[in-house]
Amino acid sequence: MVTSGNREQLQMAAMVASVGAVSGSDVTVFLSMNALKFFVKDSSEKAPAEGEMGALLEDKNAPDFMELFGQAVEYGDAKIFPCSMAVDILGVKQDELKSFVSEPLGLTAFLSDASEGQVWHF
Amino acid sequence: MSERKLVDAKNTFCPGPLMELIGQMKMAEIGDELEILSTDQGSANDIPEWINKVGHEMVESFEKEGVWHIVVKKTK
């Protein structure tokens, strides 16, 4: 569950999702709140750093979090769902989101999917 | 005929080198060896963990002049 719009949280979520997915775990990412807008296609908005580490991530050429989310899907069959409420509030359609993002998912369905797994919140 | 492919992932950080390796592994044939170069010690520790977990064959791992070389054989 990814709700933060800051770079450190998005980076950590992307790392866990990508490494988990390529290591044999079933990974489902649920995007909501301030995280969703960065997944709009052609969005040039950069996630602001919350602290020193966020600035260093960019200076030191850490992998881009969006690329890692894409690799989680491409290499590890992760599923990335936008929260249907956040999609409605933001006023975006599925085809306006990055191509690796699946169709909007409601909270009930996500909670049902997640009930037998570990839930990590970023 | 198997071959060894070099994957240069220097100057990025975990999990960048692992992801580059996996991308190249997808395109490799079974029996091929891939040698990944990384300047990130975290990746040098983490990539062998991944190889063991997923079940490929770890061929060798060594450091030379600040660059880690990890050689893996694709087994499936």
N, CA and C atoms of all chains as a GROMACS GRO file, in nm:
protein
  594
    1MET      N    1   0.085  -0.118   0.000
    1MET     CA    2   0.000   0.000   0.000
    1MET      C    3   0.089   0.124   0.000
    2VAL      N    4   0.079   0.201  -0.105
    2VAL     CA    5   0.168   0.316  -0.123
    2VAL      C    6   0.083   0.443  -0.129
    3THR      N    7   0.099   0.529  -0.029
    3THR     CA    8   0.018   0.651  -0.023
    3THR      C    9   0.102   0.777  -0.017
    4SER      N   10   0.229   0.763   0.012
    4SER     CA   11   0.314   0.881   0.030
    4SER      C   12   0.357   0.940  -0.104
    5GLY      N   13   0.374   1.069  -0.107
    5GLY     CA   14   0.424   1.135  -0.227
    5GLY      C   15   0.568   1.176  -0.212
    6ASN      N   16   0.636   1.130  -0.107
    6ASN     CA   17   0.777   1.170  -0.098
    6ASN      C   18   0.871   1.063  -0.154
    7ARG      N   19   0.983   1.111  -0.200
    7ARG     CA   20   1.073   1.027  -0.279
    7ARG      C   21   1.126   0.907  -0.201
    8GLU      N   22   1.157   0.928  -0.072
    8GLU     CA   23   1.213   0.818   0.006
    8GLU      C   24   1.114   0.702   0.019
    9GLN      N   25   0.988   0.737   0.046
    9GLN     CA   26   0.886   0.633   0.062
    9GLN      C   27   0.859   0.561  -0.069
   10LEU      N   28   0.851   0.638  -0.178
   10LEU     CA   29   0.826   0.577  -0.309
   10LEU      C   30   0.943   0.488  -0.349
   11GLN      N   31   1.064   0.531  -0.317
   11GLN     CA   32   1.183   0.451  -0.349
   11GLN      C   33   1.181   0.319  -0.271
   12MET      N   34   1.150   0.329  -0.142
   12MET     CA   35   1.150   0.208  -0.058
   12MET      C   36   1.041   0.111  -0.105
   13ALA      N   37   0.925   0.166  -0.139
   13ALA     CA   38   0.815   0.081  -0.188
   13ALA      C   39   0.857   0.012  -0.318
   14ALA      N   40   0.922   0.087  -0.408
   14ALA     CA   41   0.962   0.031  -0.537
   14ALA      C   42   1.070  -0.076  -0.519
   15MET      N   43   1.158  -0.055  -0.422
   15MET     CA   44   1.263  -0.155  -0.396
   15MET      C   45   1.201  -0.284  -0.345
   16VAL      N   46   1.111  -0.272  -0.246
   16VAL     CA   47   1.050  -0.393  -0.189
   16VAL      C   48   0.966  -0.464  -0.295
   17ALA      N   49   0.890  -0.386  -0.373
   17ALA     CA   50   0.804  -0.447  -0.476
   17ALA      C   51   0.888  -0.519  -0.582
   18SER      N   52   0.994  -0.455  -0.629
   18SER     CA   53   1.070  -0.515  -0.739
   18SER      C   54   1.151  -0.635  -0.691
   19VAL      N   55   1.222  -0.620  -0.580
   19VAL     CA   56   1.304  -0.732  -0.533
   19VAL      C   57   1.213  -0.848  -0.488
   20GLY      N   58   1.103  -0.816  -0.420
   20GLY     CA   59   1.009  -0.921  -0.379
   20GLY      C   60   0.954  -0.996  -0.500
   21ALA      N   61   0.913  -0.920  -0.602
   21ALA     CA   62   0.850  -0.982  -0.718
   21ALA      C   63   0.947  -1.072  -0.795
   22VAL      N   64   1.073  -1.029  -0.807
   22VAL     CA   65   1.168  -1.112  -0.883
   22VAL      C   66   1.224  -1.226  -0.799
   23SER      N   67   1.188  -1.230  -0.670
   23SER     CA   68   1.238  -1.338  -0.584
   23SER      C   69   1.129  -1.440  -0.553
   24GLY      N   70   1.022  -1.437  -0.627
   24GLY     CA   71   0.921  -1.542  -0.613
   24GLY      C   72   0.801  -1.507  -0.527
   25SER      N   73   0.792  -1.383  -0.476
   25SER     CA   74   0.674  -1.345  -0.398
   25SER      C   75   0.566  -1.290  -0.492
   26ASP      N   76   0.440  -1.313  -0.454
   26ASP     CA   77   0.329  -1.248  -0.526
   26ASP      C   78   0.319  -1.106  -0.474
   27VAL      N   79   0.339  -1.009  -0.560
   27VAL     CA   80   0.338  -0.870  -0.517
   27VAL      C   81   0.221  -0.795  -0.579
   28THR      N   82   0.142  -0.734  -0.494
   28THR     CA   83   0.034  -0.646  -0.537
   28THR      C   84   0.060  -0.508  -0.478
   29VAL      N   85   0.065  -0.406  -0.562
   29VAL     CA   86   0.087  -0.270  -0.514
   29VAL      C   87  -0.045  -0.194  -0.530
   30PHE      N   88  -0.087  -0.129  -0.423
   30PHE     CA   89  -0.210  -0.050  -0.424
   30PHE      C   90  -0.170   0.096  -0.406
   31LEU      N   91  -0.198   0.177  -0.509
   31LEU     CA   92  -0.155   0.317  -0.509
   31LEU      C   93  -0.270   0.409  -0.472
   32SER      N   94  -0.248   0.494  -0.374
   32SER     CA   95  -0.353   0.589  -0.342
   32SER      C   96  -0.294   0.721  -0.292
   33MET      N   97  -0.380   0.810  -0.254
   33MET     CA   98  -0.343   0.942  -0.199
   33MET      C   99  -0.233   1.011  -0.280
   34ASN      N  100  -0.132   1.064  -0.212
   34ASN     CA  101  -0.034   1.147  -0.283
   34ASN      C  102   0.060   1.070  -0.376
   35ALA      N  103   0.055   0.938  -0.368
   35ALA     CA  104   0.145   0.859  -0.454
   35ALA      C  105   0.095   0.854  -0.598
   36LEU      N  106  -0.037   0.860  -0.617
   36LEU     CA  107  -0.093   0.826  -0.749
   36LEU      C  108  -0.051   0.921  -0.860
   37LYS      N  109  -0.041   1.051  -0.830
   37LYS     CA  110  -0.019   1.147  -0.939
   37LYS      C  111   0.111   1.123  -1.016
   38PHE      N  112   0.208   1.060  -0.951
   38PHE     CA  113   0.336   1.035  -1.020
   38PHE      C  114   0.323   0.926  -1.125
   39PHE      N  115   0.215   0.850  -1.119
   39PHE     CA  116   0.194   0.740  -1.214
   39PHE      C  117   0.112   0.783  -1.334
   40VAL      N  118   0.082   0.912  -1.343
   40VAL     CA  119   0.014   0.964  -1.462
   40VAL      C  120   0.116   0.969  -1.575
   41LYS      N  121   0.076   0.915  -1.691
   41LYS     CA  122   0.165   0.911  -1.808
   41LYS      C  123   0.212   1.052  -1.842
   42ASP      N  124   0.335   1.063  -1.881
   42ASP     CA  125   0.392   1.192  -1.922
   42ASP      C  126   0.400   1.294  -1.808
   43SER      N  127   0.375   1.249  -1.685
   43SER     CA  128   0.389   1.342  -1.574
   43SER      C  129   0.537   1.376  -1.556
   44SER      N  130   0.567   1.504  -1.551
   44SER     CA  131   0.707   1.542  -1.535
   44SER      C  132   0.736   1.582  -1.391
   45GLU      N  133   0.631   1.571  -1.309
   45GLU     CA  134   0.647   1.610  -1.170
   45GLU      C  135   0.740   1.514  -1.095
   46LYS      N  136   0.834   1.568  -1.021
   46LYS     CA  137   0.926   1.484  -0.946
   46LYS      C  138   0.882   1.476  -0.801
   47ALA      N  139   0.899   1.357  -0.745
   47ALA     CA  140   0.861   1.341  -0.605
   47ALA      C  141   0.961   1.417  -0.518
   48PRO      N  142   0.914   1.506  -0.433
   48PRO     CA  143   1.006   1.583  -0.349
   48PRO      C  144   1.072   1.498  -0.242
   49ALA      N  145   1.196   1.530  -0.213
   49ALA     CA  146   1.268   1.461  -0.106
   49ALA      C  147   1.214   1.508   0.028
   50GLU      N  148   1.202   1.414   0.120
   50GLU     CA  149   1.156   1.450   0.254
   50GLU      C  150   1.275   1.495   0.339
   51GLY      N  151   1.390   1.437   0.312
   51GLY     CA  152   1.508   1.469   0.392
   51GLY      C  153   1.635   1.448   0.312
   52GLU      N  154   1.744   1.438   0.387
   52GLU     CA  155   1.875   1.430   0.324
   52GLU      C  156   1.889   1.308   0.232
   53MET      N  157   1.833   1.198   0.276
   53MET     CA  158   1.846   1.074   0.199
   53MET      C  159   1.781   1.087   0.062
   54GLY      N  160   1.669   1.154   0.058
   54GLY     CA  161   1.599   1.172  -0.069
   54GLY      C  162   1.682   1.251  -0.168
   55ALA      N  163   1.752   1.353  -0.119
   55ALA     CA  164   1.838   1.432  -0.208
   55ALA      C  165   1.956   1.347  -0.255
   56LEU      N  166   2.010   1.266  -0.163
   56LEU     CA  167   2.124   1.181  -0.199
   56LEU      C  168   2.087   1.076  -0.304
   57LEU      N  169   1.963   1.026  -0.296
   57LEU     CA  170   1.920   0.924  -0.392
   57LEU      C  171   1.939   0.974  -0.534
   58GLU      N  172   1.908   1.102  -0.553
   58GLU     CA  173   1.920   1.159  -0.687
   58GLU      C  174   2.067   1.188  -0.720
   59ASP      N  175   2.138   1.249  -0.625
   59ASP     CA  176   2.278   1.284  -0.650
   59ASP      C  177   2.363   1.163  -0.684
   60LYS      N  178   2.332   1.050  -0.618
   60LYS     CA  179   2.419   0.933  -0.631
   60LYS      C  180   2.369   0.835  -0.737
   61ASN      N  181   2.268   0.874  -0.812
   61ASN     CA  182   2.225   0.791  -0.924
   61ASN      C  183   2.167   0.656  -0.879
   62ALA      N  184   2.083   0.660  -0.775
   62ALA     CA  185   2.008   0.540  -0.737
   62ALA      C  186   1.906   0.513  -0.848
   63PRO      N  187   1.865   0.387  -0.865
   63PRO     CA  188   1.767   0.358  -0.971
   63PRO      C  189   1.638   0.438  -0.949
   64ASP      N  190   1.580   0.482  -1.057
   64ASP     CA  191   1.458   0.561  -1.052
   64ASP      C  192   1.341   0.474  -1.002
   65PHE      N  193   1.262   0.526  -0.907
   65PHE     CA  194   1.158   0.440  -0.848
   65PHE      C  195   1.056   0.396  -0.952
   66MET      N  196   1.028   0.484  -1.050
   66MET     CA  197   0.927   0.447  -1.150
   66MET      C  198   0.977   0.331  -1.236
   67GLU      N  199   1.106   0.335  -1.268
   67GLU     CA  200   1.165   0.225  -1.344
   67GLU      C  201   1.158   0.094  -1.264
   68LEU      N  202   1.183   0.102  -1.134
   68LEU     CA  203   1.177  -0.019  -1.050
   68LEU      C  204   1.035  -0.076  -1.045
   69PHE      N  205   0.935   0.012  -1.034
   69PHE     CA  206   0.796  -0.039  -1.036
   69PHE      C  207   0.768  -0.109  -1.170
   70GLY      N  208   0.815  -0.048  -1.279
   70GLY     CA  209   0.796  -0.110  -1.410
   70GLY      C  210   0.864  -0.246  -1.419
   71GLN      N  211   0.984  -0.256  -1.360
   71GLN     CA  212   1.057  -0.384  -1.363
   71GLN      C  213   0.990  -0.488  -1.273
   72ALA      N  214   0.927  -0.442  -1.164
   72ALA     CA  215   0.853  -0.535  -1.078
   72ALA      C  216   0.745  -0.606  -1.159
   73VAL      N  217   0.680  -0.530  -1.248
   73VAL     CA  218   0.574  -0.587  -1.332
   73VAL      C  219   0.635  -0.671  -1.444
   74GLU      N  220   0.736  -0.616  -1.511
   74GLU     CA  221   0.792  -0.682  -1.629
   74GLU      C  222   0.869  -0.810  -1.593
   75TYR      N  223   0.950  -0.802  -1.489
   75TYR     CA  224   1.035  -0.916  -1.456
   75TYR      C  225   0.974  -1.009  -1.351
   76GLY      N  226   0.884  -0.955  -1.267
   76GLY     CA  227   0.836  -1.034  -1.155
   76GLY      C  228   0.686  -1.053  -1.152
   77ASP      N  229   0.616  -1.011  -1.259
   77ASP     CA  230   0.470  -1.025  -1.266
   77ASP      C  231   0.397  -0.960  -1.148
   78ALA      N  232   0.453  -0.852  -1.094
   78ALA     CA  233   0.379  -0.778  -0.991
   78ALA      C  234   0.255  -0.715  -1.056
   79LYS      N  235   0.155  -0.691  -0.973
   79LYS     CA  236   0.036  -0.619  -1.019
   79LYS      C  237   0.034  -0.485  -0.946
   80ILE      N  238   0.014  -0.378  -1.022
   80ILE     CA  239   0.008  -0.244  -0.962
   80ILE      C  240  -0.130  -0.186  -0.991
   81PHE      N  241  -0.208  -0.169  -0.885
   81PHE     CA  242  -0.345  -0.121  -0.900
   81PHE      C  243  -0.360   0.021  -0.845
   82PRO      N  244  -0.419   0.109  -0.922
   82PRO     CA  245  -0.453   0.239  -0.865
   82PRO      C  246  -0.582   0.226  -0.784
   83CYS      N  247  -0.589   0.293  -0.673
   83CYS     CA  248  -0.710   0.293  -0.590
   83CYS      C  249  -0.822   0.363  -0.667
   84SER      N  250  -0.938   0.299  -0.676
   84SER     CA  251  -1.044   0.355  -0.758
   84SER      C  252  -1.092   0.491  -0.705
   85MET      N  253  -1.091   0.507  -0.574
   85MET     CA  254  -1.130   0.636  -0.518
   85MET      C  255  -1.031   0.745  -0.560
   86ALA      N  256  -0.901   0.715  -0.551
   86ALA     CA  257  -0.799   0.815  -0.586
   86ALA      C  258  -0.806   0.852  -0.734
   87VAL      N  259  -0.835   0.753  -0.817
   87VAL     CA  260  -0.849   0.776  -0.962
   87VAL      C  261  -0.966   0.874  -0.986
   88ASP      N  262  -1.077   0.851  -0.916
   88ASP     CA  263  -1.194   0.938  -0.933
   88ASP      C  264  -1.164   1.079  -0.883
   89ILE      N  265  -1.104   1.090  -0.767
   89ILE     CA  266  -1.075   1.222  -0.709
   89ILE      C  267  -0.977   1.299  -0.796
   90LEU      N  268  -0.876   1.229  -0.846
   90LEU     CA  269  -0.775   1.294  -0.929
   90LEU      C  270  -0.830   1.323  -1.069
   91GLY      N  271  -0.937   1.252  -1.106
   91GLY     CA  272  -0.999   1.274  -1.237
   91GLY      C  273  -0.916   1.220  -1.353
   92VAL      N  274  -0.852   1.105  -1.333
   92VAL     CA  275  -0.775   1.045  -1.442
   92VAL      C  276  -0.840   0.914  -1.488
   93LYS      N  277  -0.815   0.881  -1.613
   93LYS     CA  278  -0.865   0.753  -1.665
   93LYS      C  279  -0.750   0.655  -1.669
   94GLN      N  280  -0.783   0.526  -1.678
   94GLN     CA  281  -0.677   0.424  -1.675
   94GLN      C  282  -0.576   0.446  -1.787
   95ASP      N  283  -0.625   0.486  -1.906
   95ASP     CA  284  -0.530   0.501  -2.017
   95ASP      C  285  -0.443   0.626  -2.004
   96GLU      N  286  -0.470   0.706  -1.899
   96GLU     CA  287  -0.382   0.820  -1.873
   96GLU      C  288  -0.272   0.784  -1.772
   97LEU      N  289  -0.280   0.661  -1.721
   97LEU     CA  290  -0.177   0.616  -1.627
   97LEU      C  291  -0.070   0.537  -1.701
   98LYS      N  292   0.046   0.519  -1.639
   98LYS     CA  293   0.156   0.444  -1.699
   98LYS      C  294   0.107   0.308  -1.746
   99SER      N  295   0.168   0.258  -1.853
   99SER     CA  296   0.115   0.137  -1.916
   99SER      C  297   0.125   0.013  -1.826
  100PHE      N  298   0.217   0.014  -1.728
  100PHE     CA  299   0.228  -0.104  -1.642
  100PHE      C  300   0.128  -0.104  -1.527
  101VAL      N  301   0.047   0.001  -1.517
  101VAL     CA  302  -0.053   0.009  -1.410
  101VAL      C  303  -0.181  -0.060  -1.457
  102SER      N  304  -0.236  -0.148  -1.372
  102SER     CA  305  -0.358  -0.222  -1.407
  102SER      C  306  -0.482  -0.136  -1.387
  103GLU      N  307  -0.598  -0.198  -1.402
  103GLU     CA  308  -0.724  -0.126  -1.390
  103GLU      C  309  -0.748  -0.085  -1.244
  104PRO      N  310  -0.826   0.023  -1.223
  104PRO     CA  311  -0.852   0.067  -1.085
  104PRO      C  312  -0.914  -0.044  -1.000
  105LEU      N  313  -0.875  -0.045  -0.874
  105LEU     CA  314  -0.921  -0.149  -0.782
  105LEU      C  315  -0.980  -0.082  -0.658
  106GLY      N  316  -1.090  -0.135  -0.610
  106GLY     CA  317  -1.151  -0.082  -0.488
  106GLY      C  318  -1.084  -0.137  -0.365
  107LEU      N  319  -1.105  -0.070  -0.256
  107LEU     CA  320  -1.042  -0.110  -0.130
  107LEU      C  321  -1.090  -0.248  -0.083
  108THR      N  322  -1.218  -0.275  -0.106
  108THR     CA  323  -1.270  -0.405  -0.062
  108THR      C  324  -1.196  -0.519  -0.130
  109ALA      N  325  -1.178  -0.504  -0.262
  109ALA     CA  326  -1.108  -0.609  -0.338
  109ALA      C  327  -0.962  -0.618  -0.296
  110PHE      N  328  -0.898  -0.503  -0.274
  110PHE     CA  329  -0.758  -0.507  -0.232
  110PHE      C  330  -0.744  -0.575  -0.096
  111LEU      N  331  -0.830  -0.538  -0.003
  111LEU     CA  332  -0.822  -0.596   0.131
  111LEU      C  333  -0.846  -0.746   0.127
  112SER      N  334  -0.936  -0.787   0.040
  112SER     CA  335  -0.964  -0.929   0.026
  112SER      C  336  -0.841  -1.002  -0.030
  113ASP      N  337  -0.778  -0.939  -0.130
  113ASP     CA  338  -0.657  -0.996  -0.192
  113ASP      C  339  -0.543  -1.002  -0.091
  114ALA      N  340  -0.536  -0.901  -0.005
  114ALA     CA  341  -0.422  -0.888   0.086
  114ALA      C  342  -0.440  -0.965   0.217
  115SER      N  343  -0.561  -1.019   0.238
  115SER     CA  344  -0.592  -1.073   0.371
  115SER      C  345  -0.503  -1.191   0.410
  116GLU      N  346  -0.450  -1.262   0.312
  116GLU     CA  347  -0.368  -1.378   0.346
  116GLU      C  348  -0.219  -1.348   0.334
  117GLY      N  349  -0.186  -1.222   0.310
  117GLY     CA  350  -0.044  -1.189   0.292
  117GLY      C  351   0.003  -1.087   0.394
  118GLN      N  352   0.125  -1.045   0.376
  118GLN     CA  353   0.179  -0.936   0.458
  118GLN      C  354   0.143  -0.806   0.391
  119VAL      N  355   0.104  -0.706   0.469
  119VAL     CA  356   0.079  -0.575   0.411
  119VAL      C  357   0.186  -0.478   0.460
  120TRP      N  358   0.250  -0.412   0.365
  120TRP     CA  359   0.351  -0.312   0.396
  120TRP      C  360   0.297  -0.178   0.350
  121HIS      N  361   0.313  -0.079   0.434
  121HIS     CA  362   0.260   0.053   0.399
  121HIS      C  363   0.373   0.155   0.384
  122PHE      N  364   0.371   0.224   0.272
  122PHE     CA  365   0.473   0.326   0.247
  122PHE      C  366   0.405   0.460   0.220
  123MET      N  367   2.580  -2.370  -2.780
  123MET     CA  368   2.711  -2.320  -2.736
  123MET      C  369   2.688  -2.210  -2.633
  124SER      N  370   2.740  -2.228  -2.512
  124SER     CA  371   2.718  -2.125  -2.410
  124SER      C  372   2.826  -2.017  -2.421
  125GLU      N  373   2.792  -1.901  -2.374
  125GLU     CA  374   2.885  -1.789  -2.380
  125GLU      C  375   2.875  -1.710  -2.251
  126ARG      N  376   2.974  -1.623  -2.226
  126ARG     CA  377   2.966  -1.538  -2.107
  126ARG      C  378   2.940  -1.395  -2.150
  127LYS      N  379   2.832  -1.340  -2.094
  127LYS     CA  380   2.793  -1.204  -2.132
  127LYS      C  381   2.827  -1.109  -2.017
  128LEU      N  382   2.883  -0.996  -2.048
  128LEU     CA  383   2.920  -0.896  -1.948
  128LEU      C  384   2.803  -0.798  -1.929
  129VAL      N  385   2.763  -0.777  -1.803
  129VAL     CA  386   2.657  -0.680  -1.772
  129VAL      C  387   2.719  -0.571  -1.686
  130ASP      N  388   2.737  -0.455  -1.743
  130ASP     CA  389   2.803  -0.346  -1.670
  130ASP      C  390   2.699  -0.263  -1.596
  131ALA      N  391   2.694  -0.280  -1.463
  131ALA     CA  392   2.599  -0.205  -1.380
  131ALA      C  393   2.674  -0.121  -1.278
  132LYS      N  394   2.788  -0.070  -1.318
  132LYS     CA  395   2.866   0.012  -1.226
  132LYS      C  396   2.796   0.148  -1.205
  133ASN      N  397   2.826   0.208  -1.092
  133ASN     CA  398   2.780   0.344  -1.061
  133ASN      C  399   2.629   0.359  -1.045
  134THR      N  400   2.562   0.251  -1.006
  134THR     CA  401   2.426   0.268  -0.958
  134THR      C  402   2.415   0.189  -0.827
  135PHE      N  403   2.298   0.191  -0.767
  135PHE     CA  404   2.282   0.130  -0.635
  135PHE      C  405   2.174   0.025  -0.637
  136CYS      N  406   2.174  -0.054  -0.530
  136CYS     CA  407   2.075  -0.160  -0.508
  136CYS      C  408   1.935  -0.102  -0.523
  137PRO      N  409   1.841  -0.165  -0.589
  137PRO     CA  410   1.855  -0.293  -0.659
  137PRO      C  411   1.881  -0.278  -0.809
  138GLY      N  412   1.942  -0.167  -0.850
  138GLY     CA  413   1.967  -0.145  -0.993
  138GLY      C  414   2.047  -0.256  -1.060
  139PRO      N  415   2.164  -0.295  -1.003
  139PRO     CA  416   2.241  -0.402  -1.066
  139PRO      C  417   2.164  -0.535  -1.074
  140LEU      N  418   2.088  -0.568  -0.969
  140LEU     CA  419   2.009  -0.692  -0.972
  140LEU      C  420   1.908  -0.688  -1.085
  141MET      N  421   1.841  -0.573  -1.100
  141MET     CA  422   1.739  -0.562  -1.205
  141MET      C  423   1.803  -0.571  -1.344
  142GLU      N  424   1.920  -0.511  -1.359
  142GLU     CA  425   1.988  -0.520  -1.489
  142GLU      C  426   2.024  -0.665  -1.520
  143LEU      N  427   2.071  -0.734  -1.416
  143LEU     CA  428   2.106  -0.875  -1.435
  143LEU      C  429   1.983  -0.956  -1.476
  144ILE      N  430   1.871  -0.933  -1.408
  144ILE     CA  431   1.751  -1.010  -1.437
  144ILE      C  432   1.703  -0.983  -1.580
  145GLY      N  433   1.710  -0.856  -1.620
  145GLY     CA  434   1.672  -0.820  -1.757
  145GLY      C  435   1.755  -0.897  -1.859
  146GLN      N  436   1.885  -0.908  -1.833
  146GLN     CA  437   1.974  -0.981  -1.926
  146GLN      C  438   1.952  -1.132  -1.916
  147MET      N  439   1.922  -1.180  -1.793
  147MET     CA  440   1.896  -1.324  -1.774
  147MET      C  441   1.776  -1.368  -1.855
  148LYS      N  442   1.675  -1.279  -1.863
  148LYS     CA  443   1.553  -1.314  -1.937
  148LYS      C  444   1.586  -1.343  -2.083
  149MET      N  445   1.684  -1.270  -2.136
  149MET     CA  446   1.716  -1.284  -2.278
  149MET      C  447   1.821  -1.391  -2.304
  150ALA      N  448   1.884  -1.441  -2.196
  150ALA     CA  449   1.992  -1.539  -2.213
  150ALA      C  450   1.934  -1.679  -2.236
  151GLU      N  451   2.020  -1.768  -2.285
  151GLU     CA  452   1.981  -1.908  -2.302
  151GLU      C  453   2.023  -1.985  -2.177
  152ILE      N  454   1.955  -2.096  -2.151
  152ILE     CA  455   1.996  -2.184  -2.041
  152ILE      C  456   2.138  -2.232  -2.068
  153GLY      N  457   2.221  -2.224  -1.965
  153GLY     CA  458   2.361  -2.264  -1.981
  153GLY      C  459   2.454  -2.145  -2.003
  154ASP      N  460   2.398  -2.031  -2.041
  154ASP     CA  461   2.481  -1.911  -2.059
  154ASP      C  462   2.532  -1.861  -1.923
  155GLU      N  463   2.649  -1.802  -1.925
  155GLU     CA  464   2.702  -1.736  -1.804
  155GLU      C  465   2.696  -1.586  -1.823
  156LEU      N  466   2.658  -1.518  -1.715
  156LEU     CA  467   2.656  -1.372  -1.716
  156LEU      C  468   2.748  -1.321  -1.606
  157GLU      N  469   2.828  -1.222  -1.638
  157GLU     CA  470   2.917  -1.162  -1.539
  157GLU      C  471   2.871  -1.019  -1.517
  158ILE      N  472   2.825  -0.992  -1.395
  158ILE     CA  473   2.776  -0.858  -1.364
  158ILE      C  474   2.882  -0.780  -1.288
  159LEU      N  475   2.902  -0.656  -1.329
  159LEU     CA  476   2.998  -0.566  -1.265
  159LEU      C  477   2.921  -0.464  -1.183
  160SER      N  478   2.959  -0.449  -1.055
  160SER     CA  479   2.889  -0.355  -0.968
  160SER      C  480   2.989  -0.283  -0.879
  161THR      N  481   2.966  -0.155  -0.858
  161THR     CA  482   3.050  -0.080  -0.764
  161THR      C  483   2.979  -0.066  -0.629
  162ASP      N  484   2.864  -0.128  -0.617
  162ASP     CA  485   2.780  -0.114  -0.497
  162ASP      C  486   2.793  -0.240  -0.412
  163GLN      N  487   2.843  -0.224  -0.291
  163GLN     CA  488   2.866  -0.343  -0.208
  163GLN      C  489   2.736  -0.412  -0.167
  164GLY      N  490   2.630  -0.332  -0.149
  164GLY     CA  491   2.500  -0.391  -0.116
  164GLY      C  492   2.457  -0.491  -0.221
  165SER      N  493   2.477  -0.453  -0.348
  165SER     CA  494   2.440  -0.542  -0.457
  165SER      C  495   2.530  -0.664  -0.461
  166ALA      N  496   2.657  -0.644  -0.428
  166ALA     CA  497   2.751  -0.758  -0.428
  166ALA      C  498   2.708  -0.862  -0.326
  167ASN      N  499   2.645  -0.817  -0.217
  167ASN     CA  500   2.593  -0.910  -0.116
  167ASN      C  501   2.458  -0.968  -0.156
  168ASP      N  502   2.378  -0.885  -0.218
  168ASP     CA  503   2.238  -0.921  -0.243
  168ASP      C  504   2.220  -1.010  -0.366
  169ILE      N  505   2.302  -0.987  -0.469
  169ILE     CA  506   2.285  -1.064  -0.593
  169ILE      C  507   2.308  -1.215  -0.569
  170PRO      N  508   2.414  -1.255  -0.494
  170PRO     CA  509   2.429  -1.399  -0.467
  170PRO      C  510   2.310  -1.457  -0.389
  171GLU      N  511   2.252  -1.376  -0.298
  171GLU     CA  512   2.131  -1.422  -0.226
  171GLU      C  513   2.019  -1.452  -0.324
  172TRP      N  514   2.003  -1.361  -0.421
  172TRP     CA  515   1.897  -1.380  -0.520
  172TRP      C  516   1.923  -1.506  -0.604
  173ILE      N  517   2.049  -1.524  -0.645
  173ILE     CA  518   2.085  -1.639  -0.728
  173ILE      C  519   2.052  -1.769  -0.655
  174ASN      N  520   2.086  -1.774  -0.525
  174ASN     CA  521   2.056  -1.894  -0.446
  174ASN      C  522   1.907  -1.915  -0.429
  175LYS      N  523   1.836  -1.805  -0.402
  175LYS     CA  524   1.693  -1.818  -0.377
  175LYS      C  525   1.618  -1.865  -0.500
  176VAL      N  526   1.655  -1.809  -0.615
  176VAL     CA  527   1.582  -1.841  -0.738
  176VAL      C  528   1.630  -1.974  -0.797
  177GLY      N  529   1.754  -2.013  -0.764
  177GLY     CA  530   1.801  -2.144  -0.807
  177GLY      C  531   1.888  -2.145  -0.932
  178HIS      N  532   1.952  -2.033  -0.964
  178HIS     CA  533   2.053  -2.037  -1.069
  178HIS      C  534   2.186  -2.079  -1.005
  179GLU      N  535   2.288  -2.094  -1.088
  179GLU     CA  536   2.416  -2.142  -1.034
  179GLU      C  537   2.515  -2.027  -1.020
  180MET      N  538   2.564  -2.013  -0.896
  180MET     CA  539   2.666  -1.911  -0.869
  180MET      C  540   2.801  -1.966  -0.914
  181VAL      N  541   2.866  -1.900  -1.006
  181VAL     CA  542   2.993  -1.952  -1.057
  181VAL      C  543   3.110  -1.896  -0.977
  182GLU      N  544   3.120  -1.765  -0.966
  182GLU     CA  545   3.224  -1.705  -0.884
  182GLU      C  546   3.190  -1.561  -0.854
  183SER      N  547   3.260  -1.506  -0.753
  183SER     CA  548   3.238  -1.369  -0.712
  183SER      C  549   3.371  -1.317  -0.658
  184PHE      N  550   3.416  -1.205  -0.709
  184PHE     CA  551   3.542  -1.149  -0.660
  184PHE      C  552   3.543  -0.998  -0.679
  185GLU      N  553   3.630  -0.931  -0.604
  185GLU     CA  554   3.642  -0.787  -0.615
  185GLU      C  555   3.777  -0.754  -0.675
  186LYS      N  556   3.776  -0.661  -0.769
  186LYS     CA  557   3.901  -0.619  -0.832
  186LYS      C  558   3.896  -0.469  -0.851
  187GLU      N  559   3.987  -0.400  -0.788
  187GLU     CA  560   3.999  -0.254  -0.800
  187GLU      C  561   3.866  -0.182  -0.776
  188GLY      N  562   3.798  -0.222  -0.669
  188GLY     CA  563   3.675  -0.152  -0.632
  188GLY      C  564   3.551  -0.192  -0.711
  189VAL      N  565   3.565  -0.292  -0.797
  189VAL     CA  566   3.449  -0.339  -0.874
  189VAL      C  567   3.424  -0.486  -0.839
  190TRP      N  568   3.302  -0.517  -0.802
  190TRP     CA  569   3.266  -0.656  -0.776
  190TRP      C  570   3.223  -0.722  -0.907
  191HIS      N  571   3.273  -0.844  -0.925
  191HIS     CA  572   3.236  -0.924  -1.042
  191HIS      C  573   3.160  -1.046  -0.988
  192ILE      N  574   3.040  -1.066  -1.035
  192ILE     CA  575   2.962  -1.182  -0.992
  192ILE      C  576   2.925  -1.259  -1.119
  193VAL      N  577   2.961  -1.386  -1.120
  193VAL     CA  578   2.934  -1.467  -1.240
  193VAL      C  579   2.827  -1.570  -1.207
  194VAL      N  580   2.723  -1.572  -1.288
  194VAL     CA  581   2.610  -1.662  -1.264
  194VAL      C  582   2.580  -1.739  -1.392
  195LYS      N  583   2.540  -1.864  -1.373
  195LYS     CA  584   2.501  -1.948  -1.488
  195LYS      C  585   2.350  -1.967  -1.484
  196LYS      N  586   2.288  -1.939  -1.596
  196LYS     CA  587   2.142  -1.956  -1.604
  196LYS      C  588   2.110  -2.104  -1.613
  197THR      N  589   2.028  -2.152  -1.518
  197THR     CA  590   2.001  -2.296  -1.514
  197THR      C  591   1.858  -2.332  -1.550
  198LYS      N  592   1.773  -2.230  -1.570
  198LYS     CA  593   1.632  -2.264  -1.603
  198LYS      C  594   1.567  -2.150  -1.678
   0.00000   0.00000   0.00000
